[in-house]
């Protein structure tokens, strides 16, 4: 019997859903292909004991999708379109210009930012991720298959969540897939803590995935459009169209839910508080233990992003009119200034500098010292430096290919750790085989390069006290 295909699409006018789902039955094999309309997508094949069981499995998959709003379609009629993350209204600010020290045009609207002591990371909707020094020099460029949702740091690791439903580890020479989200989850935001991934989505759900890229738990919030997720040792904090909720990190047990006026569009956290920026021009500080309101920071327009100085000493916000704000801890507004380069979709503060990424794709470094702000309010700002990427800058794309090294060439100086892939039931796991490590503990390791019986040399591993596993970091080489 010839192979039979059922092709479905889910596409909403003005919404972010623009996806296809194809089920192909060929004898006893069922192949599922899914992704964004106009793209190749991903494919998974499963074999069944009989053609009847294959047909039944296919029918179940199709019915599930139809119940979720998918409908039969003709492939190629609808065209690929950009992912719509937010209704973008970015009006030029009427405020005084902020003291921008330097700015880098990434080339497309940018949501992803992470800043540490060494560099700044920016990711845009074309899938470009750049690294820039604090002095304003572009040092690296990754190219991911789809738009970058956010960039998060988790101890030693840097991850980028992309619109293809994958989370990429950027800690080595090349990006590698660390997590793959279920294809029917329309992701809005991500956070990672100690190897555990939290995902908030369009439907208002919160989902957690463990270090082995395996589902932990999921909950449905009271609202939809969940733009906020923040994770710590004890809890996951989830913001959506009606408020913020706390769930127990271990099993998803609801702890509290605080309703807010206005949809939550961004979230931030400090040790004892979470911050929620809303469509009603406010940022709310909520106590982590019980969700009680601690302060409200009032802006003049919809809040796209927020951040704090360490300990919440200052609270910053960016609105959809290209303005940024600074408040003291209690809620008093200290200043409002114009970015000059679009509305801040994300932001982060470090060492008296406020870093923002904007609707026009700019990564900007703003001098947030009292002296610089006072001068700006009086009309004096520094000459901004426009940073350019070198024409010869290498573009690095994700790959499953590995550099190889002979086992007898591995030095005995402790430079690197040897790990081994083994089969456990239907799954491939990884464990450390170098001396001095607990062989019973699994290793967080990219799935795309796992091969049963293979050994690898990694730059190092660190133990997760909370999760009881090792985490590999740095470059990976295959041992021969």
One Martini backbone bead per residue (centre of mass of N, CA, C, O) as a GRO file, in nm:
protein
  480
    1UNK     BB    1   0.097   0.035   0.022
    2UNK     BB    2   0.077   0.354  -0.003
    3UNK     BB    3   0.157   0.634   0.113
    4UNK     BB    4  -0.002   0.841   0.374
    5UNK     BB    5  -0.114   1.185   0.397
    6UNK     BB    6  -0.150   1.430   0.670
    7UNK     BB    7  -0.227   1.780   0.650
    8UNK     BB    8  -0.170   2.043   0.890
    9UNK     BB    9  -0.297   2.363   1.026
   10UNK     BB   10  -0.193   2.656   1.236
   11UNK     BB   11  -0.349   2.982   1.186
   12UNK     BB   12  -0.325   3.318   1.313
   13UNK     BB   13  -0.448   3.620   1.307
   14UNK     BB   14  -0.211   3.800   1.492
   15UNK     BB   15  -0.067   3.549   1.576
   16UNK     BB   16   0.186   3.302   1.660
   17UNK     BB   17   0.040   3.086   1.507
   18UNK     BB   18   0.240   2.892   1.244
   19UNK     BB   19   0.162   2.566   1.184
   20UNK     BB   20   0.259   2.226   1.125
   21UNK     BB   21   0.113   1.882   1.056
   22UNK     BB   22   0.249   1.560   0.969
   23UNK     BB   23   0.111   1.239   0.859
   24UNK     BB   24   0.285   0.931   0.781
   25UNK     BB   25   0.178   0.627   0.625
   26UNK     BB   26   0.402   0.327   0.599
   27UNK     BB   27   0.263   0.079   0.690
   28UNK     BB   28   0.438   0.038   1.002
   29UNK     BB   29   0.502   0.348   0.954
   30UNK     BB   30   0.539   0.662   1.140
   31UNK     BB   31   0.551   1.006   1.034
   32UNK     BB   32   0.648   1.305   1.196
   33UNK     BB   33   0.584   1.644   1.093
   34UNK     BB   34   0.713   1.964   1.219
   35UNK     BB   35   0.633   2.327   1.229
   36UNK     BB   36   0.685   2.597   1.046
   37UNK     BB   37   0.554   2.757   0.803
   38UNK     BB   38   0.788   2.712   0.531
   39UNK     BB   39   0.936   2.478   0.672
   40UNK     BB   40   1.077   2.174   0.733
   41UNK     BB   41   1.142   2.082   1.010
   42UNK     BB   42   1.055   1.799   1.196
   43UNK     BB   43   1.133   1.438   1.241
   44UNK     BB   44   0.943   1.133   1.330
   45UNK     BB   45   0.992   0.780   1.367
   46UNK     BB   46   0.764   0.490   1.384
   47UNK     BB   47   0.728   0.153   1.483
   48UNK     BB   48   0.502  -0.123   1.418
   49UNK     BB   49   0.357  -0.438   1.434
   50UNK     BB   50   0.123  -0.306   1.254
   51UNK     BB   51  -0.085  -0.146   1.042
   52UNK     BB   52  -0.316  -0.100   1.243
   53UNK     BB   53  -0.141   0.040   1.461
   54UNK     BB   54  -0.045   0.268   1.283
   55UNK     BB   55  -0.325   0.386   1.217
   56UNK     BB   56  -0.409   0.442   1.511
   57UNK     BB   57  -0.178   0.634   1.584
   58UNK     BB   58  -0.236   0.843   1.365
   59UNK     BB   59  -0.529   0.911   1.445
   60UNK     BB   60  -0.459   1.020   1.724
   61UNK     BB   61  -0.280   1.254   1.637
   62UNK     BB   62  -0.485   1.400   1.458
   63UNK     BB   63  -0.710   1.443   1.673
   64UNK     BB   64  -0.543   1.613   1.866
   65UNK     BB   65  -0.499   1.850   1.665
   66UNK     BB   66  -0.792   1.919   1.603
   67UNK     BB   67  -0.863   1.994   1.901
   68UNK     BB   68  -0.632   2.237   1.881
   69UNK     BB   69  -0.709   2.368   1.568
   70UNK     BB   70  -0.640   2.200   1.348
   71UNK     BB   71  -0.631   2.183   0.978
   72UNK     BB   72  -0.678   2.112   0.676
   73UNK     BB   73  -0.425   2.144   0.412
   74UNK     BB   74  -0.226   2.311   0.167
   75UNK     BB   75   0.077   2.289   0.075
   76UNK     BB   76   0.199   2.634   0.010
   77UNK     BB   77  -0.018   2.853   0.055
   78UNK     BB   78   0.111   2.922   0.300
   79UNK     BB   79   0.341   3.142   0.436
   80UNK     BB   80   0.605   3.251   0.564
   81UNK     BB   81   0.657   3.394   0.897
   82UNK     BB   82   0.711   3.586   1.139
   83UNK     BB   83   0.752   3.601   1.463
   84UNK     BB   84   0.505   3.692   1.703
   85UNK     BB   85   0.549   3.828   2.026
   86UNK     BB   86   0.447   4.133   1.998
   87UNK     BB   87   0.284   4.419   2.018
   88UNK     BB   88   0.444   4.670   1.837
   89UNK     BB   89   0.500   4.980   2.013
   90UNK     BB   90   0.736   5.230   1.889
   91UNK     BB   91   0.779   5.531   2.027
   92UNK     BB   92   0.912   5.817   2.044
   93UNK     BB   93   1.061   5.986   2.277
   94UNK     BB   94   1.022   6.295   2.482
   95UNK     BB   95   1.267   6.260   2.629
   96UNK     BB   96   1.559   6.276   2.744
   97UNK     BB   97   1.864   6.178   2.671
   98UNK     BB   98   2.058   5.921   2.713
   99UNK     BB   99   2.382   5.795   2.821
  100UNK     BB  100   2.518   5.667   2.553
  101UNK     BB  101   2.812   5.500   2.478
  102UNK     BB  102   2.706   5.241   2.309
  103UNK     BB  103   2.621   5.078   1.987
  104UNK     BB  104   2.453   4.783   1.838
  105UNK     BB  105   2.358   4.660   1.524
  106UNK     BB  106   2.206   4.345   1.462
  107UNK     BB  107   1.940   4.368   1.229
  108UNK     BB  108   1.713   4.301   1.455
  109UNK     BB  109   1.495   4.234   1.661
  110UNK     BB  110   1.556   4.227   2.024
  111UNK     BB  111   1.540   3.998   2.322
  112UNK     BB  112   1.830   3.905   2.377
  113UNK     BB  113   2.003   3.907   2.705
  114UNK     BB  114   2.348   3.897   2.839
  115UNK     BB  115   2.540   3.980   3.140
  116UNK     BB  116   2.880   3.978   3.228
  117UNK     BB  117   3.212   4.023   3.317
  118UNK     BB  118   3.304   3.974   2.999
  119UNK     BB  119   3.011   4.007   2.847
  120UNK     BB  120   2.783   4.050   2.575
  121UNK     BB  121   2.454   3.941   2.480
  122UNK     BB  122   2.287   3.908   2.154
  123UNK     BB  123   1.947   3.837   2.029
  124UNK     BB  124   1.766   3.783   1.731
  125UNK     BB  125   1.508   3.733   1.477
  126UNK     BB  126   1.743   3.586   1.285
  127UNK     BB  127   1.953   3.420   1.490
  128UNK     BB  128   2.148   3.622   1.604
  129UNK     BB  129   2.461   3.595   1.795
  130UNK     BB  130   2.635   3.822   2.001
  131UNK     BB  131   2.957   3.933   2.110
  132UNK     BB  132   3.038   4.192   2.359
  133UNK     BB  133   3.217   4.409   2.495
  134UNK     BB  134   3.223   4.662   2.731
  135UNK     BB  135   3.380   4.848   2.510
  136UNK     BB  136   3.270   4.768   2.206
  137UNK     BB  137   3.347   4.461   2.094
  138UNK     BB  138   3.322   4.232   1.850
  139UNK     BB  139   3.381   3.861   1.905
  140UNK     BB  140   3.100   3.714   1.808
  141UNK     BB  141   2.910   3.459   1.600
  142UNK     BB  142   2.590   3.324   1.588
  143UNK     BB  143   2.375   3.084   1.400
  144UNK     BB  144   2.045   3.034   1.414
  145UNK     BB  145   1.751   2.895   1.273
  146UNK     BB  146   1.609   3.111   1.469
  147UNK     BB  147   1.468   3.311   1.666
  148UNK     BB  148   1.544   3.482   1.958
  149UNK     BB  149   1.406   3.491   2.272
  150UNK     BB  150   1.647   3.417   2.485
  151UNK     BB  151   1.903   3.489   2.735
  152UNK     BB  152   2.065   3.265   2.968
  153UNK     BB  153   2.200   3.223   3.290
  154UNK     BB  154   2.375   2.920   3.445
  155UNK     BB  155   2.624   3.000   3.574
  156UNK     BB  156   2.842   2.882   3.337
  157UNK     BB  157   2.595   2.898   3.148
  158UNK     BB  158   2.474   2.957   2.805
  159UNK     BB  159   2.145   3.033   2.677
  160UNK     BB  160   1.935   2.983   2.378
  161UNK     BB  161   1.616   3.065   2.279
  162UNK     BB  162   1.415   2.942   2.011
  163UNK     BB  163   1.164   2.931   1.750
  164UNK     BB  164   1.229   2.605   1.711
  165UNK     BB  165   1.218   2.479   2.020
  166UNK     BB  166   1.516   2.545   2.110
  167UNK     BB  167   1.807   2.496   2.323
  168UNK     BB  168   2.122   2.661   2.337
  169UNK     BB  169   2.455   2.594   2.385
  170UNK     BB  170   2.722   2.860   2.418
  171UNK     BB  171   2.999   2.737   2.565
  172UNK     BB  172   3.129   2.674   2.298
  173UNK     BB  173   3.232   2.686   1.973
  174UNK     BB  174   2.945   2.555   1.940
  175UNK     BB  175   2.626   2.508   1.905
  176UNK     BB  176   2.404   2.316   2.125
  177UNK     BB  177   2.158   2.105   2.195
  178UNK     BB  178   1.983   2.087   2.516
  179UNK     BB  179   1.677   2.147   2.428
  180UNK     BB  180   1.337   2.013   2.360
  181UNK     BB  181   1.038   2.125   2.279
  182UNK     BB  182   0.731   2.084   2.242
  183UNK     BB  183   0.566   2.144   1.943
  184UNK     BB  184   0.283   2.254   2.096
  185UNK     BB  185   0.464   2.482   2.219
  186UNK     BB  186   0.420   2.834   2.253
  187UNK     BB  187   0.677   3.014   2.311
  188UNK     BB  188   0.780   3.298   2.525
  189UNK     BB  189   0.959   3.185   2.778
  190UNK     BB  190   1.276   3.150   2.968
  191UNK     BB  191   1.434   2.938   3.225
  192UNK     BB  192   1.741   2.857   3.416
  193UNK     BB  193   1.806   2.619   3.696
  194UNK     BB  194   2.024   2.389   3.754
  195UNK     BB  195   1.918   2.252   3.461
  196UNK     BB  196   1.626   2.367   3.487
  197UNK     BB  197   1.350   2.413   3.278
  198UNK     BB  198   1.147   2.699   3.202
  199UNK     BB  199   0.812   2.729   3.044
  200UNK     BB  200   0.639   2.979   2.874
  201UNK     BB  201   0.312   3.037   2.718
  202UNK     BB  202   0.042   3.127   2.530
  203UNK     BB  203  -0.169   2.945   2.712
  204UNK     BB  204  -0.050   2.970   3.026
  205UNK     BB  205   0.183   2.782   3.069
  206UNK     BB  206   0.386   2.564   3.279
  207UNK     BB  207   0.712   2.415   3.218
  208UNK     BB  208   0.926   2.139   3.308
  209UNK     BB  209   1.278   2.050   3.249
  210UNK     BB  210   1.531   1.849   3.266
  211UNK     BB  211   1.868   1.762   3.216
  212UNK     BB  212   1.748   1.522   3.008
  213UNK     BB  213   1.503   1.639   2.851
  214UNK     BB  214   1.265   1.586   3.067
  215UNK     BB  215   0.969   1.575   3.185
  216UNK     BB  216   0.805   1.695   3.480
  217UNK     BB  217   0.594   1.957   3.467
  218UNK     BB  218   0.249   2.098   3.446
  219UNK     BB  219   0.069   2.417   3.422
  220UNK     BB  220  -0.234   2.609   3.442
  221UNK     BB  221  -0.319   2.912   3.425
  222UNK     BB  222  -0.562   3.168   3.441
  223UNK     BB  223  -0.414   3.264   3.199
  224UNK     BB  224  -0.241   3.404   2.933
  225UNK     BB  225   0.031   3.501   2.797
  226UNK     BB  226   0.329   3.385   2.910
  227UNK     BB  227   0.611   3.602   2.976
  228UNK     BB  228   0.676   3.470   3.265
  229UNK     BB  229   0.991   3.325   3.397
  230UNK     BB  230   1.115   3.212   3.722
  231UNK     BB  231   1.399   3.056   3.883
  232UNK     BB  232   1.470   2.850   4.171
  233UNK     BB  233   1.526   2.627   4.417
  234UNK     BB  234   1.197   2.627   4.507
  235UNK     BB  235   1.081   2.787   4.242
  236UNK     BB  236   0.817   2.899   4.015
  237UNK     BB  237   0.758   3.195   3.822
  238UNK     BB  238   0.432   3.308   3.688
  239UNK     BB  239   0.339   3.514   3.409
  240UNK     BB  240   0.029   3.669   3.296
  241UNK     BB  241  -0.278   3.817   3.212
  242UNK     BB  242  -0.359   3.812   3.555
  243UNK     BB  243  -0.062   3.732   3.679
  244UNK     BB  244   0.104   3.571   3.961
  245UNK     BB  245   0.283   3.260   4.021
  246UNK     BB  246   0.354   2.988   4.249
  247UNK     BB  247   0.573   2.699   4.225
  248UNK     BB  248   0.690   2.409   4.292
  249UNK     BB  249   0.981   2.281   4.170
  250UNK     BB  250   0.941   1.967   4.203
  251UNK     BB  251   0.587   1.939   4.138
  252UNK     BB  252   0.389   2.207   4.098
  253UNK     BB  253   0.277   2.320   4.345
  254UNK     BB  254   0.067   2.541   4.452
  255UNK     BB  255   0.112   2.847   4.648
  256UNK     BB  256   0.049   3.117   4.470
  257UNK     BB  257  -0.181   3.396   4.364
  258UNK     BB  258  -0.149   3.719   4.196
  259UNK     BB  259  -0.336   3.966   4.107
  260UNK     BB  260  -0.336   4.191   3.819
  261UNK     BB  261  -0.326   4.496   3.657
  262UNK     BB  262  -0.253   4.363   3.391
  263UNK     BB  263  -0.040   4.231   3.183
  264UNK     BB  264   0.229   4.024   3.173
  265UNK     BB  265   0.560   4.103   3.000
  266UNK     BB  266   0.765   4.075   3.254
  267UNK     BB  267   1.055   3.933   3.436
  268UNK     BB  268   1.201   3.938   3.770
  269UNK     BB  269   1.479   3.869   4.011
  270UNK     BB  270   1.537   3.817   4.350
  271UNK     BB  271   1.584   3.659   4.637
  272UNK     BB  272   1.278   3.784   4.766
  273UNK     BB  273   1.186   3.886   4.470
  274UNK     BB  274   0.941   3.978   4.226
  275UNK     BB  275   0.908   4.114   3.889
  276UNK     BB  276   0.629   4.290   3.714
  277UNK     BB  277   0.555   4.379   3.397
  278UNK     BB  278   0.296   4.588   3.249
  279UNK     BB  279   0.027   4.713   3.047
  280UNK     BB  280  -0.030   4.935   3.302
  281UNK     BB  281   0.252   5.088   3.369
  282UNK     BB  282   0.381   4.858   3.563
  283UNK     BB  283   0.575   4.760   3.852
  284UNK     BB  284   0.592   4.464   4.051
  285UNK     BB  285   0.659   4.383   4.391
  286UNK     BB  286   0.701   4.047   4.510
  287UNK     BB  287   0.681   3.823   4.749
  288UNK     BB  288   0.789   3.501   4.744
  289UNK     BB  289   0.645   3.359   4.988
  290UNK     BB  290   0.324   3.516   4.927
  291UNK     BB  291   0.276   3.764   4.704
  292UNK     BB  292   0.315   4.026   4.825
  293UNK     BB  293   0.305   4.361   4.815
  294UNK     BB  294   0.587   4.601   4.812
  295UNK     BB  295   0.570   4.749   4.520
  296UNK     BB  296   0.516   5.035   4.292
  297UNK     BB  297   0.603   5.114   3.946
  298UNK     BB  298   0.546   5.415   3.762
  299UNK     BB  299   0.463   5.465   3.441
  300UNK     BB  300   0.359   5.597   3.099
  301UNK     BB  301   0.370   5.295   2.984
  302UNK     BB  302   0.414   5.015   2.857
  303UNK     BB  303   0.584   4.734   2.985
  304UNK     BB  304   0.856   4.544   2.849
  305UNK     BB  305   1.077   4.594   3.088
  306UNK     BB  306   1.306   4.472   3.356
  307UNK     BB  307   1.524   4.569   3.639
  308UNK     BB  308   1.809   4.540   3.867
  309UNK     BB  309   1.985   4.611   4.120
  310UNK     BB  310   2.139   4.486   4.361
  311UNK     BB  311   1.878   4.409   4.585
  312UNK     BB  312   1.686   4.646   4.463
  313UNK     BB  313   1.795   4.942   4.478
  314UNK     BB  314   1.716   4.945   4.176
  315UNK     BB  315   1.460   5.023   3.925
  316UNK     BB  316   1.398   4.916   3.595
  317UNK     BB  317   1.245   5.048   3.284
  318UNK     BB  318   1.064   4.968   2.973
  319UNK     BB  319   0.892   5.113   2.717
  320UNK     BB  320   0.681   5.164   2.416
  321UNK     BB  321   0.835   5.480   2.397
  322UNK     BB  322   1.154   5.474   2.436
  323UNK     BB  323   1.175   5.445   2.753
  324UNK     BB  324   1.352   5.497   3.062
  325UNK     BB  325   1.373   5.388   3.409
  326UNK     BB  326   1.414   5.506   3.758
  327UNK     BB  327   1.405   5.358   4.086
  328UNK     BB  328   1.352   5.317   4.392
  329UNK     BB  329   1.266   5.076   4.611
  330UNK     BB  330   0.982   5.218   4.696
  331UNK     BB  331   0.892   5.393   4.397
  332UNK     BB  332   1.057   5.630   4.326
  333UNK     BB  333   1.114   5.849   4.081
  334UNK     BB  334   1.425   5.953   3.932
  335UNK     BB  335   1.399   5.875   3.609
  336UNK     BB  336   1.362   5.984   3.253
  337UNK     BB  337   1.461   5.840   2.935
  338UNK     BB  338   1.595   5.818   2.619
  339UNK     BB  339   1.730   5.589   2.396
  340UNK     BB  340   1.737   5.638   2.059
  341UNK     BB  341   1.673   5.291   1.984
  342UNK     BB  342   1.413   5.215   2.108
  343UNK     BB  343   1.254   4.961   2.264
  344UNK     BB  344   1.287   4.771   2.555
  345UNK     BB  345   1.273   4.424   2.569
  346UNK     BB  346   1.550   4.418   2.731
  347UNK     BB  347   1.745   4.397   3.050
  348UNK     BB  348   2.063   4.500   3.222
  349UNK     BB  349   2.255   4.526   3.522
  350UNK     BB  350   2.611   4.651   3.544
  351UNK     BB  351   2.830   4.841   3.682
  352UNK     BB  352   2.669   5.122   3.611
  353UNK     BB  353   2.514   4.962   3.378
  354UNK     BB  354   2.276   4.978   3.110
  355UNK     BB  355   2.137   4.711   2.925
  356UNK     BB  356   1.994   4.702   2.593
  357UNK     BB  357   1.723   4.571   2.392
  358UNK     BB  358   1.552   4.630   2.075
  359UNK     BB  359   1.322   4.689   1.822
  360UNK     BB  360   1.585   4.766   1.622
  361UNK     BB  361   1.843   4.579   1.737
  362UNK     BB  362   1.976   4.716   1.982
  363UNK     BB  363   2.279   4.741   2.161
  364UNK     BB  364   2.299   4.917   2.475
  365UNK     BB  365   2.513   5.144   2.661
  366UNK     BB  366   2.444   5.283   2.984
  367UNK     BB  367   2.507   5.546   3.189
  368UNK     BB  368   2.406   5.507   3.550
  369UNK     BB  369   2.527   5.733   3.679
  370UNK     BB  370   2.469   6.016   3.847
  371UNK     BB  371   2.642   6.203   3.673
  372UNK     BB  372   2.530   6.121   3.391
  373UNK     BB  373   2.231   6.176   3.448
  374UNK     BB  374   2.252   6.471   3.525
  375UNK     BB  375   2.371   6.564   3.256
  376UNK     BB  376   2.137   6.468   3.078
  377UNK     BB  377   1.916   6.646   3.214
  378UNK     BB  378   2.100   6.907   3.109
  379UNK     BB  379   2.198   6.808   2.795
  380UNK     BB  380   2.452   6.606   2.852
  381UNK     BB  381   2.618   6.388   2.625
  382UNK     BB  382   2.776   6.150   2.487
  383UNK     BB  383   2.948   6.024   2.229
  384UNK     BB  384   2.839   5.788   2.038
  385UNK     BB  385   2.928   5.454   1.970
  386UNK     BB  386   2.946   5.276   1.668
  387UNK     BB  387   2.926   4.945   1.641
  388UNK     BB  388   3.119   4.701   1.455
  389UNK     BB  389   3.140   4.432   1.261
  390UNK     BB  390   3.346   4.235   1.123
  391UNK     BB  391   3.369   4.110   0.804
  392UNK     BB  392   3.552   3.850   0.921
  393UNK     BB  393   3.346   3.729   1.099
  394UNK     BB  394   3.265   3.441   1.221
  395UNK     BB  395   3.012   3.195   1.147
  396UNK     BB  396   2.833   3.000   1.387
  397UNK     BB  397   2.687   2.682   1.374
  398UNK     BB  398   2.508   2.429   1.432
  399UNK     BB  399   2.625   2.095   1.546
  400UNK     BB  400   2.716   1.731   1.551
  401UNK     BB  401   2.995   1.768   1.507
  402UNK     BB  402   3.325   1.628   1.588
  403UNK     BB  403   3.607   1.639   1.728
  404UNK     BB  404   3.902   1.447   1.722
  405UNK     BB  405   4.078   1.216   1.954
  406UNK     BB  406   4.324   1.045   2.078
  407UNK     BB  407   4.352   0.876   2.364
  408UNK     BB  408   4.678   0.892   2.380
  409UNK     BB  409   4.654   1.228   2.364
  410UNK     BB  410   4.565   1.248   2.647
  411UNK     BB  411   4.632   1.416   2.910
  412UNK     BB  412   4.761   1.383   3.266
  413UNK     BB  413   4.678   1.695   3.383
  414UNK     BB  414   4.351   1.746   3.397
  415UNK     BB  415   4.271   1.820   3.097
  416UNK     BB  416   3.987   1.703   3.133
  417UNK     BB  417   3.696   1.484   3.072
  418UNK     BB  418   3.577   1.156   3.077
  419UNK     BB  419   3.306   1.028   2.885
  420UNK     BB  420   3.012   0.803   2.866
  421UNK     BB  421   2.804   0.622   2.654
  422UNK     BB  422   2.484   0.469   2.746
  423UNK     BB  423   2.246   0.217   2.781
  424UNK     BB  424   1.901   0.278   2.919
  425UNK     BB  425   1.713   0.110   2.766
  426UNK     BB  426   1.589   0.361   2.546
  427UNK     BB  427   1.830   0.528   2.662
  428UNK     BB  428   2.079   0.776   2.653
  429UNK     BB  429   2.363   0.798   2.852
  430UNK     BB  430   2.590   0.977   3.083
  431UNK     BB  431   2.926   0.923   3.214
  432UNK     BB  432   3.189   0.921   3.430
  433UNK     BB  433   3.540   0.782   3.395
  434UNK     BB  434   3.699   0.945   3.552
  435UNK     BB  435   3.872   0.996   3.815
  436UNK     BB  436   3.678   1.108   4.106
  437UNK     BB  437   3.395   1.000   4.017
  438UNK     BB  438   3.051   0.933   4.001
  439UNK     BB  439   2.920   0.678   3.804
  440UNK     BB  440   2.606   0.709   3.899
  441UNK     BB  441   2.617   0.980   3.758
  442UNK     BB  442   2.483   1.179   3.547
  443UNK     BB  443   2.512   1.366   3.235
  444UNK     BB  444   2.493   1.664   3.098
  445UNK     BB  445   2.420   1.615   2.744
  446UNK     BB  446   2.409   1.619   2.424
  447UNK     BB  447   2.199   1.437   2.221
  448UNK     BB  448   2.319   1.475   1.919
  449UNK     BB  449   2.612   1.311   2.021
  450UNK     BB  450   2.502   1.043   2.099
  451UNK     BB  451   2.676   0.716   2.151
  452UNK     BB  452   2.692   0.405   2.204
  453UNK     BB  453   3.018   0.361   2.357
  454UNK     BB  454   3.112   0.640   2.359
  455UNK     BB  455   3.383   0.874   2.392
  456UNK     BB  456   3.463   1.181   2.575
  457UNK     BB  457   3.604   1.513   2.572
  458UNK     BB  458   3.584   1.746   2.827
  459UNK     BB  459   3.657   2.030   2.988
  460UNK     BB  460   3.414   1.981   3.207
  461UNK     BB  461   3.266   1.934   3.539
  462UNK     BB  462   2.965   1.977   3.736
  463UNK     BB  463   2.796   1.967   4.037
  464UNK     BB  464   2.456   1.909   4.128
  465UNK     BB  465   2.312   1.933   4.427
  466UNK     BB  466   2.007   1.944   4.358
  467UNK     BB  467   2.013   1.701   4.121
  468UNK     BB  468   2.253   1.480   4.111
  469UNK     BB  469   2.452   1.594   3.876
  470UNK     BB  470   2.629   1.641   3.589
  471UNK     BB  471   2.799   1.915   3.404
  472UNK     BB  472   2.886   1.989   3.097
  473UNK     BB  473   3.163   2.184   2.955
  474UNK     BB  474   3.239   2.308   2.668
  475UNK     BB  475   3.419   2.128   2.479
  476UNK     BB  476   3.379   1.854   2.237
  477UNK     BB  477   3.539   1.528   2.208
  478UNK     BB  478   3.617   1.253   2.025
  479UNK     BB  479   3.717   0.934   2.099
  480UNK     BB  480   3.952   0.683   1.947
   0.00000   0.00000   0.00000
